[in-house]
Amino acid sequence: KLKMNSGKIWASLPVDMLIQVKEGIRIFPNPVVDEMIIEYGGNISLINFEICNSLGQIVFSNSMINRTTVKTDFFPPGVYFIKFSKEGEKVEVKKIIKSGH
């Protein structure tokens, strides 16, 4: 159900939809040093991800269902983007920072 209020559109969502949004992709720690944990709460199917450096080069890729650990000790310090996709469709992009120590 959509409502217009002060020029903004508000939507009423079913409770299960709110839970799904709340249980999205989490990455920690951020900034990362030696390893990071990626969680996708509530996910029950395979999701692919690629970690790209600031030049857009893929430095790591893998698949997961709801949790995985990625060793990052070989990543040079800098900004990275993690692109998540499910069944060929982009789901979300997250930014992480790799610190030196």
URQUI-V141851 format. One record per residue. N is the residue number from 1. RES is the residue in one small letter. BURIAL is # if it has 24 or more other C-alpha atoms within 12 Angstrom, else .. Layout:
N/RES/BURIAL + N/RES/BURIAL
//
This chain:
1/k/. + 2/l/. + 3/k/. + 4/m/. + 5/n/. + 6/s/. + 7/g/. + 8/k/. + 9/i/. + 10/w/. + 11/a/. + 12/s/. + 13/l/. + 14/p/. + 15/v/. + 16/d/. + 17/m/. + 18/l/. + 19/i/. + 20/q/. + 21/v/. + 22/k/. + 23/e/. + 24/g/. + 25/i/# + 26/r/# + 27/i/# + 28/f/# + 29/p/. + 30/n/. + 31/p/. + 32/v/# + 33/v/# + 34/d/. + 35/e/# + 36/m/# + 37/i/# + 38/i/# + 39/e/# + 40/y/# + 41/g/. + 42/g/. + 43/n/. + 44/i/. + 45/s/. + 46/l/. + 47/i/# + 48/n/# + 49/f/# + 50/e/# + 51/i/# + 52/c/# + 53/n/. + 54/s/. + 55/l/. + 56/g/. + 57/q/. + 58/i/. + 59/v/# + 60/f/. + 61/s/. + 62/n/. + 63/s/# + 64/m/# + 65/i/. + 66/n/. + 67/r/# + 68/t/# + 69/t/. + 70/v/# + 71/k/. + 72/t/# + 73/d/. + 74/f/. + 75/f/# + 76/p/. + 77/p/. + 78/g/. + 79/v/# + 80/y/# + 81/f/# + 82/i/# + 83/k/# + 84/f/# + 85/s/# + 86/k/. + 87/e/. + 88/g/. + 89/e/. + 90/k/. + 91/v/. + 92/e/. + 93/v/. + 94/k/# + 95/k/# + 96/i/# + 97/i/# + 98/k/# + 99/s/. + 100/g/. + 101/h/.
//
